Amino acid sequence: MTTPRIRLLIVDDHAVVRDGLKAVFSLVDDLDVVAEAGNGAEAMACARQHDPDVVLMDIGMRGENGIELAARLIDENPERAVLMLTMHDGVEHAQRALKAGARGYVLKDSRSAEIVGAIRTVHGGGTYLSPSVAQALFRAPQARPMLSDREQQILTFLGQGHPSKVIASALDLSVRTVESHRQSIRRKLNLAGQAELIKYAVEHAGRSG
C-alpha cells in the first residue's frame, strides 16, 4: 500500500532556506512540496491555489510576521496545519504562535529528522514542540491550553447559547468553518462531545486563553 503523501507549503523570506528545505524533503518518501512563498501575500495565494496539508512557516519575515500570517491562514481554513520553523526559542513567541492556532513550533537548528517528524505529527492532528521550547512552556504559568483569538470568540458565543449558524453570521464565517473551530476547541481541551463543549463554554466563556 502506498503511503499518502503530505502536501507542504514552505513560507520563508530567504530563498536559500526554502531551497535547503526542499532538498531535504525531496529525499523523504511521504513529503511533497507543492508550493513555496516568500511573503504573506504569496503564502495566502499559494494556500488557496494548492490547498496544502501543512504550512511550514518562519516567524521573522519582512512585512507581515509569521504569527499574524498563521492566524489568517488558519482562520480561512481551520483544518490547515501550520508548523512554525524558527530560530526564536523564547516562550513568548511560542505562546503567541500557539494562540494564533499553530499546531507546532520547531527550531531551525533542529536535525532534519526532527523537522520531518514534526510535520508528520501536526499532519496527523497532533501538536509538536521542540524539546527546549516544550520545557520552557511547561515551566511557564499556564492555566489551560491556549485557544486562538478566533476560537475564544466562538467559545464566548457558545457560552451565550448561540448556534453555529448565528456565530457564522456574526463573525462573517461559513458554518463549516465555525464547526471546524468547534472541533479544534474540543481537541485542544480534550472534551468528549458537544455537551461537554457547551458546558465548558458556559463556565469559561469570556476568560482569556
JOPE-V195549 format. One record per residue. RES is the residue in one small letter. PSI is psi in whole degrees, -180 to 180 (NA if undefined). OMEGA is omega in whole degrees, 0 to 359 (none if undefined). Layout:
BEGIN
res=(RES RES)
psi=(PSI PSI)
omega=(OMEGA OMEGA)
END
This chain:
BEGIN
res=(m t t p r i r l l i v d d h a v v r d g l k a v f s l v d d l d v v a e a g n g a e a m a c a r q h d p d v v l m d i g m r g e n g i e l a a r l i d e n p e r a v l m l t m h d g v e h a q r a l k a g a r g y v l k d s r s a e i v g a i r t v h g g g t y l s p s v a q a l f r a p q a r p m l s d r e q q i l t f l g q g h p s k v i a s a l d l s v r t v e s h r q s i r r k l n l a g q a e l i k y a v e h a g r s g)
psi=(132 133 128 136 143 122 122 141 123 127 112 139 4 115 -35 -34 -45 -43 -40 -42 -42 -38 -41 -47 -24 -18 -1 124 -38 12 136 110 109 -19 163 154 151 -3 177 -44 -44 -40 -44 -43 -43 -39 -41 -37 -41 -13 62 154 -39 136 118 116 140 161 -52 88 159 140 -127 128 163 -31 -43 -41 -39 -44 -41 -43 -41 -37 -35 -35 95 -18 -8 127 123 127 118 133 110 163 -8 113 11 154 -40 -47 -43 -44 -42 -39 -44 -38 -31 -14 0 142 -11 163 108 142 148 -21 9 154 152 -34 -35 -41 -43 -43 -38 -40 -47 -37 -49 -32 -33 2 1 -177 139 133 135 142 -45 -35 -42 -41 -42 -41 -36 -36 -24 144 127 110 -37 166 138 131 150 166 -41 -42 -38 -39 -47 -38 -40 -45 -42 -40 -24 1 13 138 169 -37 -41 -41 -43 -43 -42 -35 5 47 166 157 -38 -41 -42 -44 -38 -40 -39 -42 -40 -42 -45 -41 -46 -37 1 49 133 -36 -177 -36 -43 -37 -47 -42 -45 -43 -43 -39 -28 -8 136 -16 151 148 NA)
omega=(181 178 179 181 178 182 187 167 179 180 179 184 176 182 182 177 179 180 179 179 179 179 178 185 179 180 183 189 188 179 182 178 183 181 175 182 181 179 185 182 178 182 180 180 180 180 180 184 189 178 182 175 183 173 178 195 175 175 187 178 178 181 181 180 187 181 177 180 178 180 180 180 182 179 179 180 184 179 180 180 177 178 179 175 193 175 181 183 181 181 185 180 180 179 180 179 179 179 178 178 178 180 181 183 183 185 184 179 177 175 182 179 179 180 178 178 178 178 180 181 182 177 179 178 180 178 179 174 174 187 182 178 179 179 180 178 180 181 181 178 181 185 182 180 183 174 175 179 180 178 178 176 182 178 179 178 179 179 178 175 183 176 184 182 179 179 180 180 182 184 181 178 173 177 179 180 177 180 178 177 178 178 179 178 179 181 182 185 178 179 190 185 182 180 179 179 181 179 179 182 180 184 189 184 178 177 181 181 none)
END
